[in-house]
Amino acid sequence: MGKVIAVANQKGGVGKTTTSVNLAASLGVLEKKVLLIDADPQANATSGLGIDVESVEGGTYQLLEHSVKPEDTIIKTDSPNVDLIPAHIDLVAIEIELVDKDSREYMLAKAMERLKDSYDYILIDCAPSLGLLTLNALTASDSVIIPIQCEYFALEGLGKLLNTIKSVQKIHNPNLDIEGLLLTMYDSRLRLSNQVVEEVQKHFSEMVFDTIIQRNVRLSEAPSYGETIINYDATSKGATNYLSLAHEIIKKNKQTV
């Protein structure tokens, strides 16, 4: 049975998609079978894996609508052991369409039941909001990774997200766990970066991953070529960081099994 991990933070620009795509690629090269679900209408995880968003005919939208078999929405990627359920801008409309449906928070969980046995890890790249799409992702997940950028206002909105997670635990998914807080965009030369790291580690200690994702030019270049950092530059700092994170997650989940 695969572990389902949502990558969520309602703040934009914190490294959610970068983390989803590159963690998936890193787990893949470590010989884990991975499915990445793009649950963000911006579809950056889809294009970041080299898929032309305009060519997407079936994906997360159809998965949530239950209008196709879940396995028919999956496409292979160039990344070893990584499959993708792509997104399209149409996904914007799904929140309005689901509003009147019964059990609207469980649409993704139901659709994914048939897929869990085929993968070691299923990662969900969430939209930068706490709307119905993200709620579906959290309800369908076993745990959540929260990326936090090492910049001013880093902790702004974190309380709101943690409250959302608590209410999802209470109402929809009592088994939802926090996989960890992931510090991203770290620059060791900046005093502010170091202050944010200290503050997050002080407040959340055990919940923070040991791995810190450093600012890295290669990491920000890779998506424009439709490649993961592993394919684009496996020797870069970004690739080393995400492989370290993948090792940490595999180790942590071995201990909890």
C-alpha positions in Angstrom: 0.0 0.0 0.0 1.5 3.3 -1.1 1.9 6.2 1.3 0.0 9.3 0.1 1.8 12.6 0.9 0.4 16.1 0.1 2.8 19.0 -0.4 0.8 22.0 0.8 1.1 25.6 1.9 -1.5 28.3 1.0 1.3 30.8 0.4 2.6 30.9 -3.2 6.2 30.8 -4.1 7.5 28.7 -1.2 8.8 25.8 -3.3 5.7 23.4 -3.3 5.9 22.4 -7.0 9.8 22.3 -7.0 9.5 20.0 -4.0 6.8 17.8 -5.4 8.5 17.3 -8.8 12.1 16.8 -7.4 11.1 14.7 -4.5 9.2 12.4 -6.9 12.2 12.2 -9.1 14.6 11.6 -6.2 12.4 8.8 -4.8 12.2 7.4 -8.3 16.0 7.1 -8.8 16.1 5.5 -5.3 14.0 2.7 -6.9 10.6 3.7 -5.4 7.6 3.6 -7.6 6.0 7.1 -7.5 2.9 8.7 -8.7 2.7 12.5 -8.7 -0.8 14.1 -8.8 -0.9 17.7 -10.0 -3.7 19.2 -8.1 -2.9 22.8 -8.9 -4.7 24.6 -11.9 -1.4 26.3 -12.7 -0.2 22.9 -13.8 3.4 23.7 -13.1 4.2 20.2 -11.9 2.9 18.9 -15.2 5.0 21.2 -17.3 8.0 20.7 -14.9 8.0 17.1 -15.9 8.1 18.0 -19.6 4.4 17.4 -20.4 2.7 19.9 -22.7 -0.2 21.2 -20.6 -2.3 22.0 -23.7 -2.1 18.3 -24.8 -3.6 17.0 -21.6 -6.9 15.3 -22.3 -7.5 13.5 -19.0 -6.0 14.3 -15.6 -6.9 15.5 -12.1 -10.1 17.2 -13.3 -11.5 13.9 -14.7 -10.1 12.1 -11.7 -12.1 14.3 -9.3 -15.2 14.2 -11.5 -15.0 10.4 -11.5 -15.7 10.6 -15.3 -12.9 8.2 -16.2 -11.1 5.2 -14.7 -8.3 6.5 -12.4 -5.7 4.5 -14.3 -6.7 6.1 -17.6 -5.5 9.5 -16.3 -1.9 8.3 -15.6 0.9 9.2 -18.0 4.5 8.0 -18.0 7.3 10.6 -17.5 11.0 10.6 -18.6 11.8 10.4 -14.9 12.7 6.8 -13.8 9.8 5.2 -11.9 7.7 8.4 -11.9 4.1 8.5 -13.3 2.0 11.6 -13.4 -1.7 12.5 -13.2 -1.5 15.9 -15.0 -3.4 19.1 -14.5 -4.9 21.6 -16.9 -6.2 25.2 -16.4 -9.7 23.6 -16.6 -9.1 22.4 -13.0 -10.0 26.0 -11.9 -13.6 25.1 -12.5 -13.7 22.0 -10.4 -14.2 23.8 -7.0 -17.5 25.3 -8.4 -18.6 22.0 -9.9 -18.0 20.1 -6.7 -19.8 22.5 -4.4 -23.2 20.8 -4.7 -21.9 17.2 -4.7 -22.4 15.0 -1.7 -19.1 14.0 0.0 -17.3 16.6 -2.1 -14.3 16.5 0.2 -13.8 12.8 -0.5 -13.8 12.8 -4.3 -10.0 12.4 -4.6 -9.7 9.9 -1.8 -12.4 7.7 -3.5 -10.7 8.0 -6.9 -7.3 7.1 -5.5 -8.3 3.9 -3.7 -7.6 1.8 -6.7 -4.2 3.3 -7.3 -2.6 3.0 -3.9 -1.4 -0.6 -4.3 0.5 0.2 -7.5 2.9 2.7 -5.9 5.3 3.1 -3.0 4.6 6.8 -2.8 1.9 9.1 -4.1 2.7 12.8 -3.9 0.0 15.5 -4.4 1.1 18.9 -5.5 -1.5 21.2 -3.9 -2.7 24.6 -5.1 -1.6 27.7 -3.2 -5.0 28.1 -1.4 -7.0 26.3 1.3 -10.0 25.7 -1.0 -11.8 22.5 -2.0 -9.0 21.2 -4.1 -6.5 21.3 -1.2 -9.1 20.0 1.2 -9.6 17.0 -1.1 -5.8 16.4 -1.2 -5.5 16.5 2.6 -8.5 14.2 3.0 -6.9 11.7 0.7 -3.4 11.9 2.2 -1.7 10.0 5.0 0.6 12.9 5.7 1.6 16.4 4.6 4.9 18.1 3.8 4.8 21.9 4.4 7.5 23.8 2.6 8.6 27.1 4.3 10.8 29.5 2.5 13.7 31.0 4.6 12.6 34.6 4.0 10.7 37.4 5.8 7.1 36.5 6.6 8.0 32.8 6.4 5.8 31.8 9.3 2.9 34.1 8.2 -0.1 31.9 7.4 1.5 28.8 8.9 -0.9 28.9 11.9 -3.8 29.0 9.5 -2.6 26.0 7.6 -1.9 24.0 10.8 -5.5 24.9 11.9 -6.8 23.7 8.6 -4.9 20.4 9.0 -6.3 20.1 12.6 -9.9 20.5 11.3 -9.3 18.0 8.5 -8.0 15.6 11.2 -11.1 16.2 13.3 -13.8 16.1 10.6 -12.5 14.2 7.5 -9.3 12.3 8.0 -8.2 11.4 11.6 -5.1 9.6 10.3 -3.6 12.7 8.6 -0.1 13.3 10.0 2.5 16.0 9.4 5.3 14.4 7.5 7.5 17.4 8.2 8.2 21.1 7.7 10.7 21.6 4.9 12.9 24.7 4.9 13.4 25.9 1.3 15.3 28.7 -0.5 18.0 28.8 2.1 21.0 31.1 1.6 23.7 30.6 4.2 25.1 34.0 3.5 22.0 35.8 4.6 21.4 36.5 8.3 17.7 36.4 7.7 17.8 32.9 6.3 19.7 31.7 9.4 17.2 33.4 11.7 14.3 31.7 10.0 15.9 28.3 10.3 16.6 28.9 14.0 13.0 30.2 14.6 11.3 27.3 12.8 13.6 24.7 14.5 13.0 26.3 17.9 9.2 26.4 17.6 8.6 23.1 15.8 11.8 21.0 16.6 10.8 17.4 15.9 8.5 18.4 13.0 11.3 19.9 10.9 13.2 17.9 8.3 17.0 17.7 8.8 17.4 18.4 5.1 17.3 22.1 4.1 16.8 23.0 0.4 19.3 25.6 -0.5 18.9 28.4 -3.1 20.3 27.0 -6.3 20.4 28.5 -9.8 20.2 25.0 -11.5 17.1 24.2 -9.4 15.3 27.3 -10.7 16.5 26.7 -14.3 15.3 23.0 -14.6 11.5 23.6 -15.0 12.0 25.9 -18.0 13.6 22.9 -19.7 10.7 20.6 -18.6 13.2 18.6 -16.5 13.6 17.5 -12.9 16.8 18.6 -11.2 18.0 14.9 -11.3 17.7 14.9 -15.1 18.9 18.4 -15.6 22.0 18.4 -13.3 22.4 15.5 -11.0 25.6 16.9 -9.5 24.0 20.2 -8.4 23.4 21.3 -4.8 19.6 21.1 -5.6 19.8 17.5 -6.7 21.9 16.6 -3.6 19.3 18.3 -1.3 16.3 16.5 -2.8 18.0 13.1 -2.7 18.8 13.8 0.9 15.2 14.6 1.6 14.1 11.4 -0.2 16.5 9.3 1.9 15.1 11.0 5.0 11.5 10.2 4.1 12.3 6.6 3.2 14.2 6.1 6.5 11.4 7.8 8.5 8.7 5.6 6.9 10.7 2.4 7.5 10.8 3.2 11.2 7.1 3.8 11.4 6.0 0.7 9.5 
